Amino acid sequence: MWASLRPDALRVLSDPLARRALSRYFSVMEDKLPARFHVCRKIGVPASRSDSEEELWAAHGRAMETFRTTLRKIDGGKLKLDELKTPEFSLLELKVELARRMLRKCRFCERRCGVDRTAGQKGVCGVGEKPRVASEFMHYGEEPELVPSYTIFFAGCTFKCRFCQNWDISQFPEEGAVADPKILARLAENAKRAGARNVNWVGGDPTPNLHAVLEALILCRVNIPSVWNSNMYLTREAMELLAGTQDIYLTDFKYGNDRCAERLSLVKNYFEVVSRNHLLAASDAELIIRHLVMPNHLECCTRKVLTWISENLGREVRVNIMDQYRPEYRASEFEDINRRITSEEMDKALEYVREAGLRNVIT
């Protein structure tokens, strides 16, 4: 099936570092274990859509404990997914209900705009109630373990990066075509049959469309790993809704401090939020962390990010050190980032990898 892939996409199948860091992902990809969202669909919740939000969140907490216990049994070979009955109201349906309630006073990301997107209001991201897909295709340029990755690019983003390479998607949320969850589910199913290793929710950023992604997973009938490809600027509540539904968090850890984040991406409190969410993600599923090396940001960002990863997530976590920065969008307006990185800067980044002791690095 994958004979025509990049050589590294084939070699990674026997890479012990990759398989150890992403062991469950490989098992789902190879149909040895069910994707997490399928387990989520089998967890019953004794609650009703008419319950208060407070009651639903309490039920969610209890159901997540059941989910984690069930997942351990399935992963340990003590239980099979098809031995579980389909409940009247599942944990995944509860997550959709809570997400839709959050949509009325939007707090998916830490901007916490509080707008009612169900009434046509829009926050900073500019994304409405219904997702708009700017493009979708089988991606062969991702990390080797993901290729071929079926990527769904949502229009709009929670960040305003001055150097965004996808600015025509991220900064124009009205681009693309409306795609309801049923369409998203069918796209994922067709991609699996065509040989995709995963479905990859990206953008822009997928966060404004959290509700639609969760609903699509309810409708998806194939066993395919789900990849949340994000800047990780989600609220704690949004992270709780994601928990149990994603097989990989493909994260973008850009900045080592708040000053650079506010100046170049127009977001506040970046490091606290994104580092918190990496810890939450690591406690839930498996991670691939991307760090884009930027000119003149080796000390303030690259070194600090890599050190934090090593000290808080361990030396075996999968990290992609990316050298493809180019000055797109409005980068020419900023003297520190108006050029590509030099070979010396990339060498320095790799020196910081060694200094941090990270052992599972892609370049």
C-alpha positions in Angstrom: 0.0 0.0 0.0 2.8 2.4 0.9 5.5 1.2 -1.5 5.7 4.6 -3.3 6.2 6.6 -0.1 9.3 8.6 0.9 12.0 6.3 2.1 11.9 7.7 5.7 8.1 7.1 5.8 8.8 3.4 5.3 11.9 3.3 7.6 10.0 4.9 10.5 7.8 1.8 10.7 10.8 0.0 12.2 12.3 3.0 14.1 12.5 2.0 17.7 12.4 5.6 19.0 9.3 6.5 17.0 7.5 3.3 17.9 8.3 3.7 21.6 7.1 7.3 21.7 4.0 6.7 19.5 3.3 3.1 20.2 -0.5 3.4 20.5 -0.7 5.5 17.3 1.2 2.8 15.4 -1.2 0.2 16.8 -4.3 2.1 15.6 -2.7 2.8 12.3 -2.1 -0.9 11.8 -5.7 -1.7 13.0 -4.4 -3.5 16.1 -6.2 -1.1 18.5 -9.3 1.1 18.1 -8.8 4.9 17.7 -9.6 6.7 21.0 -12.7 8.3 19.6 -14.2 4.9 19.0 -13.7 4.0 22.7 -15.2 7.4 23.6 -18.3 6.5 21.6 -18.8 3.3 23.7 -18.8 5.0 27.1 -22.3 5.6 28.3 -23.3 8.7 30.3 -26.3 8.8 32.6 -27.2 12.3 31.6 -29.5 14.2 29.3 -29.1 17.1 26.9 -31.7 19.0 29.0 -29.3 18.9 32.0 -27.6 22.1 33.1 -24.1 22.8 31.9 -22.8 22.3 35.5 -24.5 18.9 35.6 -23.1 17.9 32.2 -19.5 18.8 33.2 -19.8 16.7 36.4 -21.1 13.8 34.3 -18.2 14.4 31.9 -15.6 14.1 34.7 -17.1 10.8 35.8 -17.3 9.4 32.3 -13.7 10.3 31.6 -12.7 8.1 34.5 -14.6 5.3 33.0 -13.0 6.0 29.6 -9.5 5.8 31.0 -10.3 2.5 32.8 -11.8 1.0 29.7 -9.0 2.2 27.5 -6.4 0.5 29.8 -8.4 -2.8 29.6 -8.6 -2.6 25.8 -4.9 -1.7 25.4 -4.0 -4.5 27.8 -5.9 -7.1 25.8 -8.5 -7.7 28.6 -11.4 -6.2 26.7 -12.4 -5.8 23.0 -14.3 -2.8 21.7 -17.0 -4.9 20.1 -17.8 -6.4 23.5 -19.1 -3.0 24.5 -22.7 -2.0 23.8 -23.4 1.3 22.0 -25.0 3.5 24.7 -28.0 5.7 24.3 -26.0 8.8 25.1 -22.2 8.5 24.8 -19.3 10.4 26.2 -18.5 11.6 22.7 -22.0 12.9 22.3 -21.8 14.6 25.7 -18.6 16.3 24.5 -20.4 17.7 21.4 -23.2 19.0 23.6 -20.8 20.8 25.8 -18.9 22.2 22.9 -22.1 23.5 21.3 -23.0 25.2 24.6 -19.5 26.8 24.7 -20.1 28.0 21.2 -22.9 30.3 22.5 -20.3 32.2 24.6 -17.2 31.1 22.8 -14.2 30.1 24.9 -12.5 27.5 22.8 -9.2 29.4 22.9 -7.6 31.6 25.6 -8.7 34.8 23.9 -12.1 33.9 25.4 -14.0 36.3 23.2 -17.4 35.2 24.7 -19.3 35.8 21.5 -22.4 33.8 20.5 -21.3 32.1 17.3 -24.7 30.4 17.0 -26.2 33.8 16.5 -23.8 34.9 13.8 -21.3 36.7 16.1 -17.6 36.3 15.5 -14.6 36.7 17.7 -10.9 37.5 16.9 -10.6 34.3 14.8 -13.4 35.4 12.5 -14.8 31.9 12.3 -18.6 31.4 12.3 -20.6 28.5 13.6 -20.1 26.3 10.6 -16.6 25.2 9.6 -15.1 26.3 6.3 -12.6 24.0 4.7 -10.0 25.8 2.6 -8.4 22.6 1.2 -8.2 18.9 1.9 -5.8 16.4 0.4 -3.4 13.6 1.1 -0.3 15.2 2.4 3.1 13.7 1.8 5.3 16.4 3.4 4.5 15.7 7.1 6.5 13.8 9.6 7.4 10.4 8.3 5.2 8.5 10.7 2.2 10.5 9.5 2.7 10.2 5.8 0.4 9.9 3.9 -1.6 12.2 6.2 -5.1 13.2 5.1 -5.1 16.9 6.0 -8.2 19.0 6.4 -7.3 22.7 6.4 -9.8 24.8 8.1 -10.0 28.5 7.3 -9.3 30.9 10.2 -6.9 30.9 13.1 -6.7 32.0 16.8 -3.3 33.6 16.1 -2.3 36.5 14.0 1.3 35.5 13.2 3.1 38.2 11.2 5.1 35.5 9.4 2.3 33.0 8.7 3.2 30.7 5.7 -0.5 29.8 5.4 -1.7 33.4 5.8 -4.1 33.1 2.8 -6.0 30.5 4.9 -5.4 31.5 8.5 -6.1 35.2 8.1 -9.1 34.9 5.8 -11.8 32.8 7.7 -14.3 33.4 4.9 -12.2 31.3 2.5 -13.1 27.8 1.4 -16.4 25.9 1.4 -18.8 25.1 4.3 -18.4 21.5 5.3 -20.7 20.0 7.9 -19.6 17.2 10.2 -21.2 14.6 8.0 -19.1 15.7 5.1 -16.0 15.8 7.3 -16.7 12.2 8.5 -17.1 10.9 4.9 -13.9 12.6 3.8 -12.0 10.8 6.6 -13.6 7.5 5.8 -12.7 7.8 2.1 -9.1 8.8 3.0 -8.7 5.7 5.1 -9.8 3.5 2.2 -7.4 5.4 0.0 -4.4 4.6 2.3 -4.2 7.5 4.7 -2.4 6.7 7.9 -4.5 9.3 9.8 -6.9 12.2 9.5 -5.1 15.5 10.4 -7.2 18.5 11.6 -5.3 21.7 10.9 -5.7 25.2 9.4 -5.1 28.0 10.2 -5.9 26.2 13.5 -8.6 23.7 14.2 -9.6 25.1 17.6 -12.5 27.3 16.4 -14.0 24.2 14.9 -13.6 21.9 17.9 -17.4 21.3 17.9 -17.5 20.2 14.3 -14.4 17.9 14.6 -16.0 16.1 17.6 -19.3 15.7 15.8 -17.5 14.3 12.7 -15.8 11.7 14.9 -19.2 10.6 16.1 -20.1 9.9 12.5 -16.8 8.4 11.4 -17.1 4.6 11.0 -13.6 3.6 10.1 -10.7 3.0 12.4 -8.3 5.9 11.6 -6.0 7.8 14.0 -7.1 11.3 14.7 -4.4 14.0 14.8 -5.0 17.4 16.4 -2.5 19.7 14.6 -2.6 23.0 16.6 -0.9 26.0 18.1 -2.3 24.7 21.4 -3.7 28.0 22.6 -6.9 26.2 23.8 -8.7 26.8 27.1 -8.6 24.2 29.8 -12.2 23.4 29.1 -11.5 22.8 25.4 -8.6 20.5 26.3 -11.0 18.6 28.5 -13.4 18.1 25.6 -10.5 17.0 23.3 -9.3 14.5 25.9 -10.1 10.9 24.8 -10.7 11.8 21.2 -7.2 12.3 19.7 -4.5 9.8 19.0 -1.8 12.3 18.4 -1.4 16.0 19.4 0.8 17.4 16.7 1.7 20.6 18.4 3.4 23.9 17.4 5.5 25.2 20.3 6.7 28.5 18.8 7.9 30.8 21.6 10.0 30.6 24.7 8.5 33.7 26.2 5.4 35.9 26.2 7.1 39.0 24.7 7.9 37.4 21.4 4.4 35.8 21.2 2.6 39.0 21.8 4.7 41.0 19.3 4.7 38.4 16.5 1.4 36.5 17.0 -0.6 39.1 18.9 -1.4 36.7 21.8 -1.1 37.2 25.5 0.1 34.8 28.2 1.5 32.4 25.6 4.0 30.4 27.5 1.8 29.6 30.5 -1.1 28.5 28.3 0.8 26.5 25.8 3.1 24.8 28.3 0.0 23.9 30.4 -1.7 22.4 27.4 1.4 20.3 26.4 1.2 18.8 29.9 -2.5 18.1 29.5 -2.0 16.6 26.1 0.9 14.4 27.3 -1.3 13.0 30.1 -4.0 12.1 27.5 -2.3 10.8 24.4 0.9 10.8 22.4 2.7 13.9 21.1 4.8 15.1 18.2 6.1 18.6 19.0 7.1 21.0 16.2 9.4 23.9 16.8 10.1 26.3 13.9 13.6 27.8 14.2 13.3 31.5 13.5 16.1 33.9 12.7 17.4 35.8 15.8 15.2 33.8 18.1 17.6 31.0 19.1 18.2 32.2 22.7 14.8 33.7 23.6 12.7 30.9 22.0 14.5 27.8 20.6 16.7 27.2 23.6 14.0 27.8 26.2 11.4 25.7 24.4 13.7 22.7 24.0 14.8 22.9 27.6 11.2 23.1 28.8 10.3 20.0 26.7 13.2 18.0 28.1 12.6 18.9 31.7 8.8 18.5 31.6 7.9 15.9 29.0 11.1 13.8 29.0 13.9 13.2 26.6 12.1 10.6 24.5 9.2 12.7 23.3 9.1 13.1 19.5 10.3 16.6 18.5 10.6 18.0 15.0 13.1 20.8 14.6 12.0 22.7 11.5 14.3 24.7 9.4 11.9 25.8 6.7 11.1 29.3 8.0 10.7 31.8 5.3 9.6 35.5 5.7 6.0 35.3 4.5 3.0 37.6 5.0 4.1 40.6 7.0 7.5 39.4 8.1 9.3 42.0 6.1 8.0 44.6 8.6 10.0 43.0 11.4 13.8 43.4 11.2 14.5 40.3 13.3 12.5 37.9 11.1 12.7 39.3 7.6 15.1 36.7 6.3 15.6 32.9 6.3 17.6 31.2 9.0 21.3 30.6 8.4 23.1 27.3 8.5 24.9 28.6 11.6 21.5 29.2 13.3 20.3 25.7 12.5 23.6 24.3 13.8 23.0 26.3 17.0 19.5 24.9 17.3 20.8 21.3 17.0 23.4 22.2 19.7 20.5 23.2 22.0 18.9 19.8 21.2 22.0 18.0 22.4 22.3 20.4 25.4 18.7 19.5 26.4 19.4 15.8 26.0 16.5 15.2 23.6 16.9 11.8 21.9 14.0 11.5 19.6 14.4 14.4 17.2 13.4 14.8 13.5 15.1 17.4 11.4 
